[in-house]
Amino acid sequence: MDNRKERYSKSIRGDRDERDRTKHHHERSHEGSKRKDREEENGTARATNKKSRFEDVARFENRPYTCSIASETTSGQIIVAVKRFQDLAHKQTKGFVLRVDALGREIDEHGNVISVTKPINHSTLMVNIRDNVPHRKLSRILSEWWDAKILTDDTINELSCDPNILIMDTITENHLNMKVFNCHIEHPFPIEPPSEAASPPPQPLKMTKEERKKLRTLRRVAKEMEKREMISQGRVEPQKSKVKMSNLMKVRASEATQNPTKLEKEIRTEAAEREQAHMDRNVARKLTPAEKREKKERKLFGDPTTVVETIVSVYKINKKLSDPKTRFKVRMNAKQNILTGFSVMMDGMSVVVVEGKRKAINRYEKLMLKRINWEEAEKKEDEEENGGNKCCLVWQGSVEKPSFHRFHVQECLTKSDAKKVFNDAGVAHYWDLALNY
């Protein structure tokens, strides 16, 4: 009984599966016929489209591009017209793009390259525009806008006939509008580069004191090893042993016992020779008086061989420079630092002008602003008046050449006399600076 039920159920499942397979087969065959019909329709449409496109291209190549532009049109309108014609040519020649290969060429569904005529370029269009544009406006189109400002009208007219007339070898004043030129120079505003600034170079590594000592030791050891190598090869004569009375028995024990008096005399003679050679080296290395003086001047005022700028300093003192001690400091320090200039004194104000090298000017500035106590100098001079005396730096800068040959002190009664002293020296502006400070 169970076997019959099982066979019955298997036959039912088999019939159902057979019906499903038949239905699926019919559906696939129906879809295949529809796809085939669509492909035939698309193929016919593409062939028609391709044929019509090639006909348009051929017709387009045989028809020249011309345009009529009125004489009242401007250069901007002409450029707009040129762009419009280029867009029109591009639209007429560019058809339906099926696909593109690896080289960027248009291909059809079979892989064949479709050749399309390139759109007309700007030069071909300008040939046809030249016939309709006025002569004067066409010449301005051919010249740049920044050149049109400096060229004459005749040059602009000639440019339309021969664009090569403005070669550098043939440019003269007749081609340029000289009225727009003047003596001024236009400096364009500097623009920062778009890229980031380069990073600074790496700084050398600073060694510690222990590292410097170790490096020095290694350098001396290498030098000594090289010296020993030269002696072993016979290229350098070996150094004589240094024998003293203290190490006599250690170095020459056998000779010391045989003839000690002779050996002692030889040792003392060698010691005297070594000492004399040391003194001779010191004398040869010693500087002469002239060299000492040059070295001292180079230390105080810098290297005289280099071109040094002349620095000028103008000082103003609120009171008269009448204290003998202070006046001596002002005059003697200027002389010691090899400074030139003068000190003008009068009732109510004093002006000191010095000029010289940078180092000397810096030392003199410390004297005038820090070392001299101007209030104490005034109290010693007049005990009744209190305070108010001070020295200030009015101006300091560099000049092309010095205006004085030495430093001297000048006393004046009035401001007009003091101004005359400055005028005679050719530095009247120093007086104006000090007076208006």
C-alpha positions in Angstrom: 0.0 0.0 0.0 2.8 2.4 0.9 4.6 1.6 -2.3 1.6 2.5 -4.5 1.2 5.8 -2.7 4.8 6.7 -3.3 4.7 5.8 -7.0 1.6 7.9 -7.4 3.1 11.0 -5.8 6.3 10.7 -8.0 4.2 10.6 -11.2 2.3 13.7 -10.1 5.5 15.7 -9.4 6.9 14.6 -12.7 3.9 15.9 -14.7 4.0 19.2 -12.9 7.7 19.7 -13.6 7.1 18.9 -17.3 4.4 21.5 -17.6 6.7 24.2 -16.0 9.5 23.4 -18.4 7.2 23.7 -21.4 5.8 27.0 -20.3 9.3 28.5 -19.7 10.5 27.4 -23.1 7.6 29.1 -24.8 8.2 32.4 -22.9 11.9 32.4 -23.9 11.2 31.8 -27.5 8.6 34.6 -27.5 11.2 37.1 -25.9 13.8 36.1 -28.4 11.5 36.9 -31.3 10.7 40.3 -29.8 14.5 41.1 -29.3 15.2 40.1 -32.9 12.5 42.4 -34.2 13.9 45.4 -32.1 17.4 44.8 -33.4 16.2 44.8 -37.0 14.4 48.1 -36.4 17.4 49.7 -34.7 19.7 48.6 -37.4 17.5 50.2 -40.1 17.3 53.4 -38.1 21.1 53.6 -37.6 21.8 53.0 -41.3 19.3 55.8 -42.2 20.9 58.1 -39.6 24.4 57.3 -40.8 23.5 57.9 -44.4 21.8 61.3 -43.7 24.7 62.3 -41.5 27.3 61.7 -44.2 25.0 63.6 -46.7 24.9 66.6 -44.3 28.7 66.5 -43.9 29.3 66.4 -47.7 26.8 69.2 -48.2 28.5 71.1 -45.4 32.0 70.8 -46.9 30.9 72.0 -50.3 29.1 75.1 -48.9 31.6 77.9 -47.7 31.0 79.8 -44.5 30.3 83.4 -45.1 28.8 86.1 -42.9 27.9 89.6 -43.5 28.8 92.0 -40.7 27.7 95.6 -40.8 30.2 98.4 -40.6 28.8 99.6 -37.3 29.6 96.4 -35.5 32.3 96.5 -32.7 35.1 94.0 -32.0 33.1 92.4 -29.2 30.2 91.7 -31.6 32.6 90.2 -34.1 34.0 87.9 -31.5 30.5 86.8 -30.5 29.7 86.1 -34.2 32.8 84.0 -34.6 31.9 81.9 -31.6 28.3 81.5 -32.8 29.6 80.2 -36.2 32.0 77.8 -34.6 29.2 76.4 -32.4 27.0 76.0 -35.5 29.7 74.2 -37.5 30.4 71.9 -34.5 26.7 71.0 -34.2 26.3 70.3 -37.9 29.4 68.0 -38.1 29.0 66.1 -34.9 26.5 63.3 -35.1 25.2 60.7 -32.7 28.2 59.1 -30.9 27.7 55.4 -30.5 30.9 54.6 -28.6 34.5 55.7 -28.3 37.6 53.5 -28.5 40.8 53.7 -26.4 42.2 56.4 -28.7 39.1 58.6 -28.4 37.8 57.9 -31.9 34.1 57.4 -32.6 33.3 53.8 -33.7 30.0 52.1 -34.7 28.5 48.9 -33.3 30.9 46.8 -35.5 34.1 48.6 -34.4 34.5 50.6 -37.6 36.0 54.1 -37.1 33.6 56.9 -38.1 35.5 59.8 -39.8 33.9 63.2 -39.1 35.1 66.5 -40.7 36.5 68.9 -38.2 34.6 72.2 -37.7 35.9 75.3 -39.5 38.6 77.1 -37.7 38.9 80.8 -36.7 41.4 81.7 -39.5 39.0 80.5 -42.3 36.2 82.5 -40.7 38.4 85.6 -40.5 39.1 85.4 -44.2 35.4 85.9 -45.0 34.9 88.4 -42.2 37.8 90.6 -43.6 35.7 91.3 -46.8 32.9 92.9 -44.8 34.6 94.6 -41.8 35.8 98.2 -42.3 39.6 98.6 -42.8 40.2 100.6 -39.6 38.4 98.2 -37.3 40.0 95.2 -38.8 43.4 96.6 -38.2 42.5 97.1 -34.5 41.4 93.4 -34.4 44.8 92.3 -35.7 46.7 94.4 -33.1 46.5 93.8 -29.3 44.6 96.2 -27.1 47.7 97.1 -25.1 49.6 97.9 -28.3 46.9 100.0 -29.8 47.5 102.7 -27.1 51.1 103.3 -28.1 50.8 102.8 -31.9 50.0 105.6 -34.3 47.0 105.4 -36.6 49.2 105.0 -39.7 50.9 102.0 -38.1 47.6 100.4 -37.2 46.5 100.8 -40.8 49.7 99.3 -42.2 49.4 96.4 -39.8 46.3 95.1 -41.6 48.3 94.8 -44.8 51.6 93.4 -43.4 51.4 92.0 -39.8 55.3 91.7 -39.7 56.0 95.4 -39.9 56.6 95.6 -36.1 59.7 93.6 -35.9 62.1 94.7 -33.2 64.8 95.7 -35.7 62.4 98.0 -37.6 60.5 99.8 -34.8 61.2 103.5 -34.8 59.6 106.6 -33.2 57.5 107.0 -36.3 55.5 103.8 -35.4 54.9 105.0 -31.8 52.7 107.6 -30.3 55.3 109.6 -28.4 52.7 111.7 -26.6 51.7 108.9 -24.2 55.4 108.4 -23.0 56.8 110.3 -20.1 59.7 110.1 -17.6 57.8 108.0 -15.0 58.3 104.3 -14.6 55.4 102.0 -13.7 56.3 99.4 -11.1 53.7 96.6 -11.0 52.4 95.6 -7.6 54.2 92.5 -6.4 52.1 89.4 -6.2 52.9 86.5 -3.9 53.4 83.2 -5.8 50.6 80.7 -5.4 52.9 78.0 -4.2 54.0 77.7 -0.5 57.3 79.1 0.6 60.2 76.6 0.6 61.1 75.2 4.0 64.4 76.5 5.5 67.4 74.4 5.1 68.4 72.0 7.9 70.6 73.6 10.5 74.0 72.1 11.4 74.0 70.0 14.5 75.6 71.7 17.5 77.9 69.5 19.5 78.2 69.6 23.3 81.5 70.3 25.1 82.2 66.6 25.7 81.6 65.8 22.0 83.9 68.6 20.9 86.6 67.3 23.2 86.2 63.7 22.0 86.4 64.9 18.3 89.6 66.8 19.1 91.1 63.7 20.7 90.3 61.5 17.7 91.7 64.1 15.3 95.0 64.3 17.2 95.2 60.5 17.5 94.7 60.2 13.7 97.4 62.8 13.1 99.9 61.0 15.4 99.2 57.6 13.7 99.8 59.2 10.3 103.1 60.6 11.5 104.2 57.2 12.9 103.3 55.5 9.6 105.5 58.0 7.7 108.4 57.3 10.0 108.0 53.5 9.6 108.1 53.9 5.8 111.3 56.0 6.0 109.7 59.1 4.5 110.2 61.2 7.6 113.2 61.4 9.9 112.4 60.1 13.4 112.4 62.7 16.2 115.3 62.6 18.6 114.5 61.4 22.1 114.2 64.3 24.6 116.7 63.5 27.4 116.7 65.5 30.6 118.6 65.3 33.9 115.6 63.8 35.6 115.3 60.8 33.2 119.0 60.4 32.5 119.3 57.0 34.2 116.2 55.6 32.5 117.1 56.6 28.9 120.9 56.2 28.9 121.8 54.0 31.9 124.8 52.3 30.3 126.4 55.6 29.0 125.7 57.4 32.3 127.8 54.9 34.3 130.7 55.0 31.8 131.1 58.8 31.3 128.6 60.8 33.3 130.3 64.2 32.9 130.3 64.1 29.1 126.7 62.9 29.0 125.6 65.7 31.3 127.2 68.3 29.1 125.4 66.9 26.0 122.1 66.9 27.8 122.4 70.6 29.0 123.5 71.6 25.5 120.4 70.0 23.9 118.2 71.6 26.5 119.6 75.1 25.7 119.1 74.5 22.0 115.5 73.6 22.5 114.9 76.7 24.6 116.5 78.9 22.0 114.5 77.4 19.2 111.4 78.1 21.2 112.3 81.7 21.7 113.1 82.1 18.0 109.7 80.8 17.0 108.0 83.3 19.3 110.1 86.2 17.9 109.2 85.2 14.4 105.5 85.1 15.2 105.6 88.4 17.1 103.9 91.4 15.3 105.8 94.5 14.4 104.7 97.9 15.9 103.0 98.8 12.6 101.2 95.4 12.5 100.1 95.9 16.1 98.6 99.3 15.2 96.8 97.9 12.2 95.4 95.1 14.2 94.1 97.4 16.9 92.5 99.7 14.4 90.9 96.8 12.6 89.5 95.6 15.9 88.1 99.1 16.8 86.9 100.4 13.5 86.6 97.3 11.2 88.5 96.2 8.1 89.8 99.4 6.2 90.1 97.5 2.9 86.4 97.0 2.6 84.0 99.7 1.5 82.4 101.1 4.7 79.5 103.5 4.7 79.6 106.8 6.6 77.2 107.0 9.5 76.0 110.4 10.8 74.5 111.0 14.3 72.9 114.3 15.4 72.5 114.9 19.2 70.6 117.7 20.9 71.4 118.9 24.4 68.8 121.1 26.2 71.4 123.3 27.9 74.7 124.9 26.9 77.6 122.6 26.9 79.7 124.7 29.3 80.9 122.1 31.8 84.7 121.7 31.1 84.7 118.0 32.1 81.7 117.1 29.9 83.1 119.2 27.0 86.4 117.4 27.3 84.6 114.0 27.1 82.6 115.0 24.1 85.7 116.3 22.2 88.3 113.6 23.3 86.0 110.6 22.6 85.3 111.9 19.1 89.0 112.2 18.5 89.8 108.8 19.9 87.1 107.1 17.8 88.3 109.0 14.7 85.0 110.8 14.2 84.6 114.1 12.4 82.0 116.8 12.9 81.5 119.7 15.3 79.7 120.8 18.5 77.8 124.0 18.4 77.1 125.6 21.8 74.8 128.6 22.6 72.6 129.7 25.4 69.7 127.3 25.8 70.7 124.6 23.4 73.7 122.6 22.1 74.0 120.5 19.0 76.6 117.8 18.4 77.1 116.3 14.9 79.5 113.3 14.4 80.2 111.1 11.4 82.3 108.0 11.1 82.2 104.2 10.9 79.6 102.1 12.5 81.5 100.7 15.5 82.9 104.1 16.4 79.4 105.7 16.2 78.0 103.0 18.4 80.6 103.7 21.1 80.0 107.4 20.9 76.3 106.9 21.2 76.8 105.0 24.5 78.9 107.9 25.8 76.2 110.6 24.9 73.2 108.7 26.1 74.4 106.5 29.0 77.8 107.3 30.3 77.5 111.1 30.8 75.1 112.2 33.5 73.8 115.5 32.1 71.8 116.5 35.2 74.8 116.3 37.5 76.9 118.2 35.0 74.3 121.0 35.1 74.1 121.1 39.0 77.9 121.5 39.2 77.7 124.4 36.8 74.7 126.2 38.5 73.4 125.0 41.8 70.3 127.2 41.7 68.7 125.7 38.6 67.2 122.2 38.9 67.0 119.4 36.3 65.8 119.6 32.8 69.1 119.0 31.1 69.3 115.8 28.9 70.7 114.6 25.6 68.7 112.9 22.9 69.5 111.4 19.5 67.7 113.5 16.9 68.7 111.5 13.7 71.0 108.8 12.6 71.6 107.6 9.1 74.1 106.9 6.4 75.5 109.4 3.8 77.5 109.0 0.6 80.6 110.9 1.8 81.7 112.8 4.9 81.1 116.5 5.2 83.9 117.3 7.7 87.6 116.7 8.0 88.0 116.9 11.8 86.0 117.5 15.0 85.9 121.0 16.5 83.9 123.0 19.1 82.1 126.2 18.0 80.5 128.7 20.4 77.7 131.0 19.0 75.7 133.8 20.6 72.5 133.6 18.6 70.6 131.0 16.6 71.4 132.8 13.3 75.1 132.5 14.0 74.7 128.8 14.6 72.7 128.3 11.5 75.4 130.1 9.5 77.9 127.5 10.8 75.8 124.7 9.5 75.2 126.5 6.2 79.0 126.9 5.7 79.5 123.2 6.2 76.7 122.3 3.8 74.5 120.5 6.4 71.8 123.1 7.1 69.2 120.4 7.3 70.9 119.0 10.5 70.2 122.3 12.2 66.6 122.3 11.1 66.2 118.7 12.5 67.6 119.6 15.8 65.7 122.9 16.1 62.3 121.3 15.3 62.9 118.2 17.5 
